[in-house]
C-alpha cells in the first residue's frame, strides 16, 4: 500500500532543493529574493500558516519579512502598507494572509497588490493570464497539485478528471489548468459542487478525482472508481489529542479509499506542503525579473 501514497512532503523537498540552486545563482548576481507576509488579526490557523511560510522562506535563503497588524487595523492602513511594499525594489512578493477581518474587503486588498508581486496568484490580472495560458504566477495550491501529478508519473492527457469544489482558490483554477494544452493538462474536466445532482455518479467516472470541498471524509470508497488517482485538498479539524494537538482529516475517507485508488495523497503531508513550496517558487520567479 505504501507505494500508492503520493507524499507531498517528499516532492516539496525535491522542489526546494531545486529552488536553493536557483537562489544561489541569483545571489551571484547580487539578487536576494524578498518576500513580505502580512497578517491581520490573531487567527490561530493563519498565525501557523504564516509562521510556516516564513520558516520555509528563510531556510531557502529568501529574505522574509513578517508584518503583524491588529484585527482593529483599518482597511486604509493595510492598503497604505501594501502600496509601500509595491514600491520597494527589494520586495519581490507580497502575501496578505486570508481570511481578513470582516470590515475589510478581500477583493480590494488583493487588487491593491501589484500583479508583478502577487505571488499568491490571486490578482485578477494573473487569474486572467492563467485562463489564457500565458506566463503568470499560478495559484499555489493548484500549481502544487499539477506538480504532484507530473512528478508522480500520472498521465493527465485524455484523462477524465472530476474536481469536487468550485472555489476561486482551488476548484476553478485547477479545472482551468488541467484542460489547457500544457504539461499536466489536456484532460477532460468535470467540476462538481453543492448543486450537482448525482455527485457519486460523476465521481465514479473519474480517472483523477480532486476533492476540495472542506468537509471531512465526504468522498467515500463507493464514490471512487477502481484504480483512480485521488488528490485530497481538504484539511479539516476533527478533534484533538489529550495534549491539545489538532486531529486532521481530509475530504476523502483515506483508509477505505486507499484500497481502491492507484495513487492517493494523505492528509496531512499531501497537498499542504506543496502549497507553501509553490509560493516560494513564485517568489523566486519574481526575483528573476530583477536580473
N, C-alpha and C positions, 0 to 999 in steps of 0.2 A: 504493500500500500504506500510505502514511503515515496516511491518514485512517481506516484501520481501527484504529489503535492508540489505546487509552484510556490517556492519560498521567496517572497518578495524581498525579504531582508538580505538574501544572498545575491539576488540580481541587483538590488540597490547598491550593495557593497562593491560589486564589479563596476558599476557606472561611476561611483565615487572615485574609484582608483583611476578611471579614465579622466575624470574631471581634474584630479590632482595634477596630472601631466599637463593638461591644458592651462591650469592656473600657474604652474611653474614656467611655462612658455611665456605667458603674459607678464610674469614678474621680470623676465629678462628684458622685456620691452617697457619696464617701469610702469606697468599697469597692475593694480590690485583690485579685483572685483569688489564693489561696495554694495552692501545691502542694508536697508533700514526697515525694521519691522515696527509697526505702530499698534499698540494695544490700548483700547479704551475700556476701562472698567476692570472688574475683578472676577470675571467668569473663570472658574477653575479649569475647565477644559481648554479655554482659549489661552490661559496662562501656560498650561502644559504644552500646547501646540507651539506657541511662540518660543518657549524655552528650548524645545527640541530643535526648532528651526535654527535658532542662534547657535546651539551647540554644534550642530552639523556644519553650519557655515564656517565657524571658527576652526573646526577640525580639518577642513579642506584648505584653509588659507584665505578665506573670504573675509573681508573687513566688515563685520556685522555690528550694527548699532540697534539697540532696542530702546524705544521711547514708550513709556507707560503713562497714560493720562487717566485722570479720574473719570468715573461714569458721568459726572456732572459737567464735564467739559462741553463747551458749546460747539455746535457744528462749524461755526465760523472760525474758531480757533484751530480745529482739526484741518480745515481747508487751507488756512494760512500756513500750517506746518507742512502740509503736502506741497504747497507752492514753493516753500523754501527748499525742500529736497528735490523738487523738479529742476531747480536752477543750479544745484550743486553738481559740478562735473565729476566728482569722485564717487557719487552715488549712482550706481547702475540700475538698481532695483528698489522699488518701494512696495511694501506689502502692508496693507491695513487688515488686521485680523478681524474676520467676521464671526459672529454677528456683532453689530454695533448697538448701542443703547437706542431705545425706541424713539428718542427725539431727533435722531439723525437719519438722513435719507441715504441709504446704502448706495443707490444708483448715482446720486450726486457725488458722493465721496469717491466711488470707483472712477467716475468720469473725470474727476479732478486730477487723477494721476496721468501724467503724460504717457501716451501709448508706448513710447520708447523705453519707459521704466516700469511698465505694467507686467512684472514677472509672474503674476498670478494668471495672466491671460484672460482677465475678466472685462477689460475695456472694450466698448463696442467696436472700436477700430480693429482690435486684434480678433474679436469674435467674427467680424466681417471678413477679415483676411483669411481666417481659418476656414470659413464657409466656402470661400473661393479657392481654397487650396494653395494660397500664397504664403510666402515666408512670414512668420509671425511667432510670437510666444504662444505655444499651445497651453491650454489649461492643464494644470499639473496632474490631477488625478486621471483624466482620460489619456494624457500622454503616457503616464505610468502604466496604465492598462495595456496600451499598444506595445510598450517595451516588454512587458511581461509575456505577452503573446508571441512576439517576434523572437525573443531570446529563449523561449521555451520550445521553439520549433513548431508552434501551432500554425497550421495553414489557414489563412483567412480568405484567400481568393476563392470566390464562389461559395463560401460557407454561408449557411443560414444562421444569422445572428439575431438573438432576441435580447433587447435591453428592457429590463423592468425598472421603470423610473424615468421621469422626464424633466429632471431639474436642469437649471442652466449651468450648474457646476459639473455634473457628471452625465446624466442621461442624454440630453440633447447633443452636447459636443462629441461624446464617444460614438453616438449613432452617425453623426456627420462625418467624423474621421474615418469610420470603417466602411463607408460607401464610396470614399474617394479613390481615385486611381493613384494609389501610393502603397508603399511598403506597409504591411499591416492592414491594408484596406481591401477594396474590390469585393466586399461582402454584400450579401442581400440582407438588409436590416429591417427588423420589425421593432417598433417601440410600443411597449405596453405601459399602462398607467391605471389610476384609480377608476377610470370609467371604462376600461377594457372589459369586454364580455368574454367569457370562457378563457381566462388567463392560463389555466392549465393546458388547454388545447394549443395555445400559442407556444408556451414554453416547451412542450414536448416536440416541437418541430426544430428546436434549436440545436445546431452543431456547437455553437458557442453561446452560452447563457450568461448574461451580465446582470447581476442583481444590485440595484442601487435604490432601494426603497426606504430604508431606515426603520424597518420593522423586523424584530428578531425572529429568525428561523421561519420566515414566511414562505420561503421556497423549500418545499418538501420533496422527498425522494420520488414520489409518484408524479411529480411535475417535470422530472428530468429524464431525457432520453438516454438510453444505454450508450455509453461512450462519449457523451457530451463533455466539452470543456466548460467549467463553471468558474466564473470570476465573481467573487463576493466583495462588494464595495462597502457593505454596511458595517458600522461599528456601533453596537447597541449595548448599553449598560443593563445587565440583567440581575444584578445583585452585587454583593461584596463579600470578601472573606472576613474571618473573625478579626483580622488585623486592620480591616477597613479598606483593603485594596479592591478596586473595582473588578468585577467579573464581566467579561465582554463576550458578546456573541454576534455573529454576522447575520446577514439577511437570509443565509442558507443554513438549513439543518445539516451541518457539516458531517457529522458521524454517519448518518444514513445516506446522504448524497454521495459520500466518498465511495460507497460500494458500487455505484453506477457510473460515476464520472471517469473519464480517461485522464483528466487533469483537473485540479481544483486548487483555489487559493484558500489558505487558512485565515482566521481572524482570532487574535492579531497575527502580524507577521507576513501578511499577504500584500494587499494593495497599499496599505498605510505607509510603509517605509518608502515606497516608490513616489508618493506624492511629495514628500519633502525633498527627495533626491532630484526630482524634475524641477522643483523650484530652484535648486542650486544650479541645475543645467541651464535654466533660463537666465539666471543671473550672470553666469559665465558667458553665455551668448551675448548678453547686453554689453558686458565689459569688452568683448572683442570689437565692438563697434567704435571703441575709442582708439584702437590701434591704427 
